[in-house]
Amino acid sequence: MLRIDTISYSVEGRPLIEGASATIPTGHKVGVVGRNGTGKTTLFRLIRGELALEGGDIHLPKGARIGGVAQEVPASKTSLLDTVLAADTERAALMAEKSDDAHRIAEIQTRLADIDAWSAEARAATILKGLGFTDAEQAMPCRAFSGGWRMRVALAAVLFSEPDLLLLDEPTNYLDLEGAVWLESYLGRYPHTVLVISHDRDLLNRAVGGILHLEDRKLTYYATPYDAFAATRAERLRVAESENRKAEARVAHLQSFVDRFRAKASKAKQAQSRLKMIEKITLTATPQEAALRAFSFPEPEELSPPIIDMEGVSVGYEGRAVLEKLTLRIDQDDRIALLGRNGEGKSTLSKLLADRLPPMSGKLRRANKLRIGYFAQHQIEDLYPEETPIEHVRRRRPDEGPARLRARLSGFGLQAAQAETPAARLSGGQKARLSLLLATIDSPHLLILDEPTNHLDIESREALVEALTAYTGAVILVSHDMHLLSLVADRLWLVKGGRVAPYEEDLDAYRRSLLVSETPKSQRANAAPARPAARPGRERLQELRSEARKCEARVRKIEEMRDKLSRKLADPELYEDARAGELATWNRKYAEIMEGLDRAETLWMAALEKLEAAETP
């Protein structure tokens, strides 16, 4: 159990966390949310003991191991697989230990068996594969990979080491959609306590059972996934705002009496009495709810369709084609999400569409006067660190006056204080907003966005969804945020095997296909048989569909039971000394539920796989 007891911490004299408390039951998966700058990362550093508390205490079970991803692994000669294996320091030490003592040798072998050391390589390889590394890449040295990929190795290492308390800070920021889906599934099965800072709604709904909300320097724990938390909080805000309106009306009524009769001697005492009453009326403390800082995308003029048309196009690098035989069309009202595993060519296609990579063969036609906006994560790092946002915009619009430049920045949530702040001192979210502004400043007819939500909090992501929905140009999206894709994209393209083709099913079907492909064969109950020579009859298909529905219903039922137990275990009274035996019982029941949920999900995936195989013509 993690217990946070009235902790306080300040930064440069400004209270960041003040008298905050929360209790996280052992084995629970909890999402840590709050607007950017509220102190979520600082909270993690306080839990790890990297920062000294100014007040209060943080209690963990004695000997509990805390793990997290602080930085990328070094660019060493060590292979990815060996780097991950080395994260289990006990196993590494036992494997390296030499002894001639028969008793000690027996102890070593017994302990290696206890920690399942002989399956370690398979487990490490499975984690690396889930995070996007092929078998060949796992044998390559770390120095062969860029910083973002080495961050994935660091994540793989901490997952493999299985600490008792796993702290993850925005882990999907350096993952693609496929890696994010795998991580959601993995965290749901993780055997110990997890705290994950995330703005990814899908992860917060699927991988965790509780939400720890940091707001107004306080912590509030909700024993529900994100959507239920958001609904509860919205109702709390509504009630608080109603109470505030009543209080404001009463203050106005009393103040009007004071204003009318303050000067009259006969009414002076009554006026003074009402002034004291006004002083005692306090507004309900509503959570800090800054207005959504919307994105204001300029509207382009309409062009004749199509704006891009391809026939038999091939594209690649240094004479080697990555994508071939592309016959695609884009109209100005298209909203297209690119799906596909990392390395299949999504970025190559984006660069081709953005006119940053020429076609090697085939015909590619663009509409006259077509303007294209392109946003990719690396562009955030390409900002001039010593220049302010207003100077960045002035580079693109040298003839515009300061008022117009500031209006542009304000339209992307960058107010007066940020406008004059050097880019090096801006937050990640503020840099992303500036880069989005620069990408759209020319009113593009086609906007290509490669992971636009990294560094944006949930409110900003919702504002981006609204802006993209209202935008009158075409949108090409590459993102690990399935919530964003589901709300914005109306067409899906799958980039796979050197080809790009429409994906006819929906995002949920794509997610299920990823989970099925990642499930080890040894865990697949009644694995799907090889495709039969003839399609099953209608009756057999109905049986398979019925089985899949039953499996899904079973998973939903167990999830409901899990949520009920989570709420029970969130009750602070349960942790009083007098109820220690009861707590142990509830924790055991929770562990049994999580084990049952794992089995039920495996059966569901197997049923879906059998149904998919039967339906394949």
Wavefront OBJ file of the C-alpha trace (Angstrom):
o trace
v 0.000 0.000 0.000
v 1.183 3.525 -0.849
v -0.004 6.119 1.672
v 0.516 9.831 1.043
v -0.137 11.740 4.265
v -0.646 15.559 4.182
v 2.457 16.243 2.098
v 3.575 19.730 1.063
v 6.182 20.969 -1.385
v 6.998 24.375 -2.898
v 9.004 25.524 -5.899
v 10.788 28.882 -5.531
v 8.440 29.790 -2.706
v 5.286 28.916 -4.672
v 3.245 26.085 -3.100
v 2.909 23.288 -5.640
v 1.493 20.571 -3.359
v -0.051 21.531 -0.026
v -1.506 19.204 2.609
v -2.234 16.521 -0.001
v -3.237 12.987 1.008
v -4.175 9.769 -0.776
v -4.097 6.002 -0.261
v -3.319 3.604 -3.127
v -4.097 -0.059 -2.312
v -1.489 -2.690 -3.146
v -1.763 -4.070 -6.671
v -3.942 -1.285 -8.022
v -3.346 0.434 -11.365
v -3.853 4.185 -11.037
v -3.731 7.006 -13.573
v -2.314 10.305 -12.292
v -3.978 13.260 -14.022
v -4.023 17.032 -13.793
v -3.316 20.005 -16.002
v 0.240 20.627 -17.152
v 2.284 22.334 -14.466
v 0.270 21.129 -11.465
v 3.142 18.992 -10.146
v 2.526 15.409 -11.290
v 6.181 14.725 -12.134
v 7.227 16.420 -8.896
v 4.908 14.041 -7.015
v 6.744 11.081 -8.570
v 10.104 12.544 -7.531
v 8.814 12.965 -3.981
v 7.652 9.326 -3.902
v 11.072 8.175 -5.142
v 12.795 10.311 -2.487
v 14.621 12.471 -5.025
v 13.102 15.608 -3.467
v 12.713 16.389 0.236
v 9.206 16.924 1.577
v 8.481 20.184 3.360
v 5.756 18.510 5.387
v 3.881 15.250 5.708
v 5.011 11.704 4.977
v 4.954 9.103 2.222
v 4.682 5.509 3.461
v 5.558 2.385 1.464
v 5.855 -1.248 2.572
v 9.293 -2.017 3.976
v 11.683 -3.168 1.272
v 9.355 -2.197 -1.577
v 11.184 -1.639 -4.865
v 10.277 1.503 -6.837
v 10.935 1.605 -10.566
v 10.460 4.095 -13.369
v 11.959 5.468 -16.569
v 14.115 8.464 -15.692
v 16.135 8.698 -18.906
v 17.085 6.770 -22.028
v 19.598 3.933 -21.758
v 23.185 4.838 -22.730
v 24.393 4.428 -26.321
v 26.544 1.401 -25.439
v 27.788 -1.702 -27.258
v 25.459 -3.895 -25.175
v 22.612 -5.482 -27.106
v 19.031 -4.481 -26.409
v 18.202 -7.939 -25.028
v 21.189 -7.979 -22.657
v 20.397 -4.421 -21.532
v 16.890 -5.458 -20.540
v 18.094 -8.680 -18.863
v 20.579 -6.683 -16.783
v 17.669 -4.718 -15.262
v 16.908 -7.737 -13.058
v 19.920 -7.161 -10.850
v 19.298 -10.189 -8.606
v 19.179 -12.580 -11.555
v 22.257 -10.977 -13.129
v 24.205 -11.273 -9.861
v 23.197 -14.911 -9.315
v 24.042 -15.857 -12.913
v 27.479 -14.226 -12.577
v 28.294 -15.690 -9.158
v 30.959 -18.441 -9.086
v 31.175 -20.856 -6.192
v 32.748 -24.241 -5.359
v 30.517 -24.688 -2.322
v 27.855 -27.308 -3.094
v 25.438 -25.774 -0.599
v 25.831 -22.316 -2.149
v 25.415 -23.741 -5.656
v 22.176 -25.378 -4.529
v 20.985 -22.081 -3.012
v 21.748 -20.240 -6.248
v 19.912 -22.789 -8.373
v 16.907 -22.807 -6.030
v 16.692 -19.014 -6.072
v 17.059 -18.895 -9.868
v 14.170 -21.330 -10.115
v 12.106 -19.253 -7.661
v 12.490 -16.077 -9.740
v 11.838 -17.941 -12.994
v 15.303 -17.014 -14.258
v 15.354 -19.567 -17.056
v 12.432 -17.944 -18.876
v 13.951 -14.482 -18.500
v 15.231 -14.206 -22.075
v 11.834 -15.147 -23.487
v 10.075 -12.644 -21.221
v 12.517 -9.854 -22.100
v 12.203 -10.613 -25.817
v 8.391 -10.529 -25.566
v 8.473 -7.084 -23.939
v 10.908 -5.715 -26.530
v 8.784 -7.109 -29.343
v 5.676 -5.541 -27.852
v 7.434 -2.175 -27.834
v 8.318 -2.481 -31.520
v 11.714 -4.227 -31.725
v 12.165 -7.102 -34.154
v 14.168 -10.220 -33.246
v 17.115 -8.937 -35.306
v 17.021 -5.505 -33.642
v 17.057 -7.062 -30.165
v 20.542 -8.420 -30.890
v 21.840 -5.021 -32.056
v 23.818 -2.667 -29.760
v 22.002 0.197 -28.034
v 24.211 2.743 -29.774
v 22.611 1.788 -33.108
v 19.327 3.436 -32.001
v 18.236 7.045 -31.553
v 17.281 8.575 -28.215
v 13.564 7.926 -28.658
v 14.165 4.235 -29.331
v 16.532 3.979 -26.357
v 13.721 5.383 -24.218
v 11.689 2.360 -25.320
v 14.555 0.103 -24.213
v 14.566 1.836 -20.826
v 10.811 1.238 -20.561
v 11.295 -2.423 -21.499
v 13.971 -2.755 -18.810
v 11.815 -1.392 -16.001
v 8.831 -3.510 -17.063
v 11.056 -6.601 -17.073
v 12.435 -5.864 -13.592
v 8.843 -5.784 -12.196
v 9.265 -3.316 -9.286
v 6.678 -3.388 -6.491
v 5.687 0.187 -7.353
v 5.958 1.109 -11.034
v 5.972 4.865 -11.777
v 5.515 5.768 -15.451
v 5.537 9.384 -16.651
v 3.802 9.772 -20.045
v 5.110 6.402 -21.331
v 3.135 6.569 -24.605
v 4.854 9.804 -25.684
v 7.632 7.787 -27.323
v 5.457 4.902 -28.524
v 3.451 4.467 -31.713
v -0.180 3.330 -31.721
v 0.769 -0.352 -31.787
v 3.187 0.042 -28.874
v 0.605 2.030 -26.897
v -2.031 -0.684 -27.371
v 0.459 -3.340 -26.254
v 1.388 -1.290 -23.166
v -2.283 -0.863 -22.216
v -2.716 -4.639 -22.247
v 0.565 -5.274 -20.404
v -0.179 -2.809 -17.599
v -3.585 -4.388 -17.083
v -1.811 -7.690 -16.311
v 1.097 -6.193 -14.337
v 1.329 -8.057 -10.992
v 2.129 -5.074 -8.750
v 1.079 -1.461 -8.100
v 1.246 1.016 -11.000
v 1.026 4.810 -11.052
v 1.053 6.246 -14.557
v 0.970 9.920 -15.518
v -0.883 10.096 -18.791
v -3.116 12.275 -20.950
v -4.092 9.287 -23.110
v -7.805 8.673 -22.460
v -7.757 5.152 -23.881
v -4.940 4.082 -21.570
v -6.695 5.751 -18.619
v -9.895 3.862 -19.410
v -8.459 0.464 -20.269
v -5.259 -0.027 -18.262
v -6.135 1.519 -14.881
v -8.950 1.099 -12.395
v -8.463 4.346 -10.468
v -7.630 8.001 -11.044
v -5.468 10.164 -8.754
v -6.291 13.779 -9.546
v -3.820 16.550 -8.645
v -5.581 19.913 -8.636
v -5.485 23.054 -6.515
v -2.414 21.564 -4.770
v -4.532 18.667 -3.440
v -4.863 14.979 -4.315
v -8.209 13.248 -4.800
v -8.500 9.521 -5.487
v -11.374 8.166 -7.596
v -11.766 4.360 -7.730
v -12.909 4.451 -11.355
v -11.369 4.645 -14.845
v -11.084 8.054 -16.500
v -14.486 8.505 -18.136
v -16.338 7.796 -14.889
v -13.952 10.140 -13.044
v -14.598 12.883 -15.614
v -18.371 12.504 -15.205
v -18.103 12.627 -11.388
v -15.877 15.676 -11.507
v -18.155 17.448 -13.997
v -21.079 16.971 -11.599
v -18.965 18.287 -8.712
v -18.089 21.347 -10.771
v -21.747 21.892 -11.620
v -22.755 21.802 -7.951
v -19.873 24.102 -6.958
v -20.778 26.609 -9.648
v -24.427 26.550 -8.528
v -23.387 27.229 -4.939
v -21.149 30.054 -6.125
v -24.000 31.681 -8.049
v -26.199 31.590 -4.936
v -23.409 33.062 -2.802
v -22.698 35.799 -5.366
v -26.414 36.701 -5.489
v -26.526 36.977 -1.680
v -23.383 39.146 -1.643
v -24.901 41.416 -4.320
v -28.130 41.757 -2.319
v -26.293 42.659 0.886
v -23.942 45.004 -0.937
v -26.872 46.909 -2.461
v -28.216 47.570 1.055
v -24.811 48.791 2.200
v -24.466 51.088 -0.819
v -27.922 52.587 -0.231
v -27.776 53.153 3.509
v -24.079 53.466 4.452
v -24.382 57.270 4.738
v -27.597 57.279 6.810
v -26.942 57.460 10.521
v -30.093 55.502 11.313
v -28.986 52.649 9.098
v -25.230 52.767 9.740
v -25.182 49.876 12.220
v -27.258 47.706 9.886
v -24.937 48.563 6.998
v -21.893 47.627 9.078
v -23.593 44.376 10.103
v -24.172 43.474 6.473
v -20.561 44.282 5.596
v -19.475 41.750 8.220
v -21.905 39.213 6.744
v -20.420 39.803 3.279
v -16.942 39.146 4.670
v -18.097 35.807 6.072
v -19.622 34.595 2.812
v -17.033 32.546 0.952
v -17.359 31.095 -2.502
v -17.168 27.333 -2.838
v -13.599 26.351 -3.703
v -14.031 25.244 -7.293
v -11.160 23.336 -8.896
v -8.820 25.394 -11.021
v -10.614 25.207 -14.341
v -8.817 27.465 -16.778
v -10.857 27.985 -19.925
v -10.000 25.618 -22.735
v -7.258 27.260 -24.723
v -8.613 26.445 -28.126
v -6.626 26.106 -31.320
v -7.638 28.501 -34.086
v -6.790 26.941 -37.440
v -7.147 29.381 -40.361
v -9.589 28.332 -43.068
v -8.206 27.695 -46.578
v -10.093 28.443 -49.773
v -11.716 25.477 -51.505
v -9.813 23.680 -54.279
v -11.196 21.420 -56.983
v -10.918 17.711 -56.042
v -8.755 15.765 -55.781
v -6.036 17.775 -54.082
v -3.606 14.821 -54.396
v -3.861 11.900 -56.816
v -1.370 9.024 -57.158
v -1.044 6.215 -59.667
v 1.520 3.452 -59.183
v 3.826 5.628 -57.075
v 6.922 4.223 -55.371
v 8.887 6.122 -52.738
v 11.919 5.414 -50.609
v 15.492 6.404 -49.853
v 18.756 6.115 -51.771
v 17.179 4.121 -54.569
v 15.496 1.577 -52.236
v 11.703 1.646 -52.280
v 9.906 1.580 -48.923
v 6.392 1.862 -50.388
v 5.363 0.719 -53.854
v 2.366 0.750 -56.216
v 0.575 3.520 -54.338
v -2.699 4.399 -56.025
v -4.376 6.831 -53.659
v -6.581 9.914 -53.731
v -7.064 12.698 -51.196
v -9.905 15.235 -51.271
v -10.088 18.413 -49.230
v -12.774 17.021 -46.902
v -10.829 13.842 -46.039
v -9.860 12.924 -42.472
v -7.437 10.003 -42.763
v -5.598 8.116 -40.001
v -2.493 6.117 -40.940
v -2.250 2.737 -39.199
v 0.671 0.317 -39.205
v 3.563 -0.830 -37.112
v 6.632 1.289 -36.708
v 9.023 0.927 -39.629
v 6.312 0.030 -42.148
v 6.495 3.479 -43.781
v 3.961 5.847 -42.178
v 6.535 8.639 -41.881
v 7.749 7.958 -45.433
v 4.196 8.344 -46.739
v 3.751 11.533 -44.701
v 6.916 13.018 -46.206
v 5.783 12.058 -49.703
v 2.411 13.754 -49.185
v 4.127 16.804 -47.655
v 6.373 17.122 -50.740
v 9.457 16.530 -48.601
v 10.337 13.295 -50.387
v 10.073 12.912 -54.182
v 8.418 9.865 -55.791
v 10.814 7.338 -57.323
v 8.308 6.269 -59.987
v 4.654 6.562 -60.942
v 2.455 9.628 -61.285
v 1.715 12.039 -58.456
v -0.496 15.049 -59.194
v -1.153 17.915 -56.767
v -3.825 20.575 -57.172
v -2.688 23.989 -58.313
v -2.068 26.385 -55.410
v -2.112 23.479 -52.934
v -0.639 24.504 -49.565
v 0.469 21.823 -47.102
v 1.066 22.132 -43.364
v 3.321 19.537 -41.728
v 3.799 18.910 -38.011
v 6.166 16.269 -36.644
v 7.592 15.850 -33.152
v 11.162 16.583 -34.241
v 10.051 20.082 -35.284
v 9.557 20.982 -31.630
v 13.281 20.433 -31.143
v 14.004 22.550 -34.229
v 12.646 25.729 -32.602
v 15.221 28.452 -32.010
v 15.867 28.083 -28.249
v 16.831 31.709 -27.611
v 13.988 33.221 -29.620
v 10.547 33.989 -28.210
v 7.310 32.754 -29.817
v 6.591 36.230 -31.165
v 10.013 36.243 -32.850
v 9.320 32.829 -34.382
v 6.039 34.063 -35.860
v 7.665 37.314 -37.050
v 10.098 35.219 -39.122
v 7.093 33.906 -41.061
v 5.131 37.187 -41.072
v 7.704 40.027 -41.085
v 5.182 42.616 -42.306
v 2.623 42.079 -39.539
v 2.451 44.354 -36.510
v 2.936 43.214 -32.886
v -0.814 43.232 -32.157
v -1.548 40.847 -35.048
v 1.353 38.566 -34.086
v 0.121 38.396 -30.494
v -3.396 37.614 -31.709
v -2.037 34.662 -33.684
v -0.248 33.355 -30.580
v -3.334 33.866 -28.427
v -5.346 31.781 -30.892
v -3.075 28.856 -29.990
v -3.183 29.376 -26.230
v 0.091 31.305 -25.961
v -0.720 34.404 -23.917
v 1.316 37.545 -23.217
v 3.676 35.903 -20.705
v 4.591 33.046 -23.051
v 4.880 35.330 -26.103
v 8.014 36.945 -24.632
v 9.529 33.767 -23.122
v 12.494 32.130 -24.935
v 11.506 28.814 -26.517
v 14.058 26.965 -24.356
v 12.040 27.906 -21.251
v 8.616 26.966 -22.613
v 6.933 23.760 -21.485
v 6.557 20.835 -23.875
v 2.896 21.684 -24.397
v 3.673 25.337 -25.164
v 6.336 24.306 -27.681
v 3.840 21.966 -29.344
v 1.315 24.808 -29.624
v 3.918 27.084 -31.190
v 4.921 24.388 -33.686
v 1.253 23.792 -34.595
v 0.815 27.522 -35.155
v 3.830 27.625 -37.486
v 2.563 24.546 -39.360
v -0.847 26.120 -40.029
v 0.071 29.777 -40.451
v -0.281 29.630 -44.260
v -3.872 28.295 -44.121
v -2.957 24.869 -45.566
v -5.439 22.853 -47.610
v -3.812 19.665 -46.294
v -2.598 19.322 -42.707
v -0.306 16.389 -41.892
v 0.060 15.736 -38.154
v 2.572 13.197 -36.827
v 1.926 12.592 -33.094
v 0.436 16.054 -32.417
v -0.801 15.265 -28.887
v 2.537 14.526 -27.233
v 3.013 17.023 -24.377
v -0.627 18.207 -24.563
v -2.844 17.674 -21.510
v -6.316 16.167 -21.816
v -8.107 19.530 -22.016
v -5.755 20.677 -24.777
v -6.303 17.415 -26.651
v -10.050 17.981 -26.520
v -9.508 21.514 -27.847
v -7.416 20.083 -30.688
v -10.213 17.642 -31.551
v -12.676 20.555 -31.774
v -10.310 22.565 -33.967
v -9.686 19.659 -36.351
v -13.415 18.948 -36.554
v -14.103 22.552 -37.565
v -11.107 22.753 -39.930
v -12.104 22.859 -43.621
v -8.936 21.301 -45.038
v -7.866 17.674 -45.336
v -6.153 15.989 -42.363
v -3.633 13.135 -42.324
v -3.098 11.806 -38.778
v -0.403 9.598 -37.287
v -1.033 9.195 -33.567
v -0.953 6.716 -30.680
v -3.999 8.505 -29.215
v -6.937 6.311 -30.263
v -9.400 8.745 -28.691
v -8.190 11.481 -31.042
v -8.243 9.144 -34.052
v -11.751 7.896 -33.278
v -13.171 11.427 -33.042
v -11.353 12.986 -36.010
v -10.647 10.307 -38.640
v -13.379 9.044 -40.946
v -11.045 6.960 -43.139
v -8.300 4.514 -42.144
v -5.288 3.595 -44.272
v -3.152 0.592 -43.295
v 0.550 0.874 -44.129
v 1.887 -2.669 -44.279
v 4.253 -4.777 -46.362
v 5.298 -1.907 -48.628
v 1.690 -1.094 -49.572
v -0.983 1.358 -48.440
v -4.608 0.239 -48.575
v -7.910 1.287 -47.005
v -8.670 -0.481 -43.720
v -12.348 -1.340 -43.919
v -12.981 -2.133 -40.243
v -12.947 0.306 -37.320
v -10.288 1.211 -34.756
v -11.646 -1.224 -32.161
v -11.228 -4.053 -34.656
v -7.675 -2.908 -35.360
v -6.908 -2.814 -31.649
v -8.288 -6.343 -31.205
v -6.159 -7.591 -34.091
v -3.054 -6.160 -32.415
v -3.860 -7.809 -29.089
v -4.494 -11.168 -30.752
v -1.197 -11.009 -32.641
v 0.680 -10.145 -29.432
v -0.852 -12.954 -27.340
v 1.739 -15.742 -26.932
v 0.610 -19.031 -28.456
v 1.088 -20.750 -25.114
v -1.560 -18.444 -23.603
v -4.148 -18.854 -26.357
v -6.840 -21.189 -25.168
v -8.070 -23.343 -28.015
v -5.923 -21.465 -30.514
v -7.510 -20.892 -33.917
v -6.999 -23.798 -36.308
v -5.433 -23.439 -39.699
v -7.811 -22.060 -42.283
v -10.077 -24.868 -43.482
v -10.469 -25.776 -47.102
v -14.097 -24.604 -47.118
v -15.776 -21.791 -45.198
v -17.782 -22.903 -42.152
v -21.523 -22.970 -42.566
v -23.838 -20.266 -41.311
v -24.720 -22.221 -38.173
v -21.048 -22.609 -37.244
v -20.416 -18.881 -37.753
v -23.348 -18.081 -35.481
v -21.881 -20.364 -32.813
v -18.505 -18.620 -33.049
v -20.100 -15.175 -32.865
v -22.161 -16.254 -29.874
v -19.036 -17.566 -28.147
v -17.204 -14.285 -28.787
v -20.128 -12.321 -27.323
v -20.229 -14.562 -24.264
v -16.496 -14.120 -23.722
v -16.839 -10.346 -24.038
v -19.754 -10.318 -21.574
v -17.656 -12.381 -19.137
v -14.825 -9.831 -19.348
v -17.254 -6.940 -18.772
v -18.752 -8.723 -15.733
v -15.341 -9.329 -14.162
v -14.368 -5.711 -14.851
v -17.471 -4.587 -12.941
v -16.444 -6.798 -10.031
v -12.919 -5.360 -10.200
v -14.285 -1.794 -10.074
v -16.465 -2.601 -7.049
v -13.496 -4.076 -5.207
v -11.377 -1.049 -6.167
v -13.927 1.249 -4.531
v -13.965 -0.967 -1.455
v -10.176 -0.923 -1.178
v -10.125 2.869 -1.570
v -12.003 3.262 1.736
v -9.472 4.750 4.243
v -11.269 3.089 7.191
v -10.275 -0.306 5.810
v -6.634 0.487 6.627
v -7.167 1.003 10.344
v -5.218 -1.475 12.512
v -8.400 -3.076 13.836
v -9.408 -4.164 10.339
v -6.057 -5.625 9.213
v -7.537 -9.118 8.771
v -10.399 -7.776 6.664
v -7.938 -5.852 4.486
v -5.952 -9.018 3.762
v -9.151 -10.766 2.681
v -10.145 -7.982 0.297
v -6.633 -7.814 -1.179
v -6.728 -11.571 -1.790
v -10.105 -11.278 -3.493
v -8.770 -8.452 -5.659
v -5.786 -10.580 -6.735
v -8.151 -13.440 -7.615
v -10.336 -11.092 -9.670
v -7.314 -9.772 -11.615
v -6.149 -13.323 -12.313
v -9.635 -14.250 -13.522
v -9.750 -11.144 -15.712
v -6.467 -12.133 -17.343
v -7.845 -15.604 -18.151
v -11.132 -14.181 -19.435
v -9.352 -11.725 -21.744
v -7.183 -14.548 -23.122
v -10.297 -16.606 -23.890
v -11.947 -13.591 -25.529
v -8.932 -12.966 -27.758
v -8.879 -16.645 -28.739
v -12.611 -16.571 -29.589
v -12.141 -13.463 -31.734
v -9.202 -15.083 -33.497
v -11.261 -18.191 -34.302
v -14.136 -16.048 -35.561
v -11.815 -13.947 -37.715
v -10.261 -17.073 -39.236
v -13.708 -18.524 -39.976
v -14.963 -15.313 -41.583
v -11.912 -14.894 -43.814
v -12.991 -15.767 -47.381
l 1 2 3 4 5 6 7 8 9 10 11 12 13 14 15 16 17 18 19 20 21 22 23 24 25 26 27 28 29 30 31 32 33 34 35 36 37 38 39 40 41 42 43 44 45 46 47 48 49 50 51 52 53 54 55 56 57 58 59 60 61 62 63 64 65 66 67 68 69 70 71 72 73 74 75 76 77 78 79 80 81 82 83 84 85 86 87 88 89 90 91 92 93 94 95 96 97 98 99 100 101 102 103 104 105 106 107 108 109 110 111 112 113 114 115 116 117 118 119 120 121 122 123 124 125 126 127 128 129 130 131 132 133 134 135 136 137 138 139 140 141 142 143 144 145 146 147 148 149 150 151 152 153 154 155 156 157 158 159 160 161 162 163 164 165 166 167 168 169 170 171 172 173 174 175 176 177 178 179 180 181 182 183 184 185 186 187 188 189 190 191 192 193 194 195 196 197 198 199 200 201 202 203 204 205 206 207 208 209 210 211 212 213 214 215 216 217 218 219 220 221 222 223 224 225 226 227 228 229 230 231 232 233 234 235 236 237 238 239 240 241 242 243 244 245 246 247 248 249 250 251 252 253 254 255 256 257 258 259 260 261 262 263 264 265 266 267 268 269 270 271 272 273 274 275 276 277 278 279 280 281 282 283 284 285 286 287 288 289 290 291 292 293 294 295 296 297 298 299 300 301 302 303 304 305 306 307 308 309 310 311 312 313 314 315 316 317 318 319 320 321 322 323 324 325 326 327 328 329 330 331 332 333 334 335 336 337 338 339 340 341 342 343 344 345 346 347 348 349 350 351 352 353 354 355 356 357 358 359 360 361 362 363 364 365 366 367 368 369 370 371 372 373 374 375 376 377 378 379 380 381 382 383 384 385 386 387 388 389 390 391 392 393 394 395 396 397 398 399 400 401 402 403 404 405 406 407 408 409 410 411 412 413 414 415 416 417 418 419 420 421 422 423 424 425 426 427 428 429 430 431 432 433 434 435 436 437 438 439 440 441 442 443 444 445 446 447 448 449 450 451 452 453 454 455 456 457 458 459 460 461 462 463 464 465 466 467 468 469 470 471 472 473 474 475 476 477 478 479 480 481 482 483 484 485 486 487 488 489 490 491 492 493 494 495 496 497 498 499 500 501 502 503 504 505 506 507 508 509 510 511 512 513 514 515 516 517 518 519 520 521 522 523 524 525 526 527 528 529 530 531 532 533 534 535 536 537 538 539 540 541 542 543 544 545 546 547 548 549 550 551 552 553 554 555 556 557 558 559 560 561 562 563 564 565 566 567 568 569 570 571 572 573 574 575 576 577 578 579 580 581 582 583 584 585 586 587 588 589 590 591 592 593 594 595 596 597 598 599 600 601 602 603 604 605 606 607 608 609 610 611 612 613 614 615 616 617
